[in-house]
């Protein structure tokens, strides 16, 4: 099968995985496997940055590749780390040459049977989220067309991951807003119950709830929920420490002269 056909089918397959609830690890594993199939490299691996910025191994085309990438993180040297740090492609055509600046990683890669490496950034609009590592068993530069294909794979994955994160963050924000609204409703209901049963106005009732929460080291939401659910009796609320708590007054406020 022609390489162009394999490339096209890979892009279609990657697109097929991008459903609303797609699995990031599954997507990246597919990507590394297809890099081996389409580009003819011996192994491929992907590292992504965690929330704190440290790289994590997310997918590898083989166990040997996974072990090597873990070693790269442990040694804190190697092409993937350099690529992630600069946001630019990194390549070394002969790891045996010793001029790459990765003495420990280079020796480990050679021991694993690899002689050359290329690392491509996973970046969108200046935001770098990881890197794609490509290893070959023979020395030499990768063909430009293969590097361009690999970068296309990485770009598709990058866009998918960032969109997935944006959707997750938006959902999390929406959930937080809904929770805040629901919490407010619960508190308002509890205020109404306290005000009605104790003859207080709404401001005083809120003060009773808040004072009870503070004096008993409880969350205001939990106190309100207890009042509504009947697990906390209104009569048991601690309002003695709130000096303004008292009966509603029907007197009109004094007018200033």
NORJOPE-V604786 format. One line per field, one symbol per residue. phi: phi as a letter, one per 40 degrees, with the letter a starting at -180 (. if undefined). psi: psi as a letter, one per 40 degrees, with the letter a starting at -180 (. if undefined). burial: # if it has 16 or more other ideal C-beta (glycine too) atoms within 10 Angstrom, else .. Layout:
phi = ???
psi = ???
burial = ???
//
This chain:
phi = .ccccccccccccccccccdbccccccccdcccccccccgccaaabbbccdchccbcbaacacccccccccdcccfaiccccccccgbcbabcacccgbcgbdccdccccccgbbaabbbcbaafgccbiabbbbbcbchcccdccccccccdcccccccccccccccccccccccccccccccccccccdccccccbgbcccccccccccccccbfbcdcccccccccgcbcdccccbccbcccaccbcccccccc
psi = hiddddddddddddddefidfihdddddddddddddddeeidiiihhihideeiiihdiieiddddddddddddefiiddddddddeiihihegeedefeegdddddddddeeidiihhhigihfehheaihhhiieiiiiiiddddddddddddddddddddddddddddddddddddddddddddddddddddddefiiddddddddddddddefiidddddddddeeehiddeigedehdehaiiheiiiiii.
burial = ......#..##..#..#......#..#############.#########.....#.######.###.##.###...########....#######....#.#..##.##..#.##########....#########.....#...##.###.######.##..#.....................##..##.###..#.#...######.###......##.######...#.#..###..#..#............
//
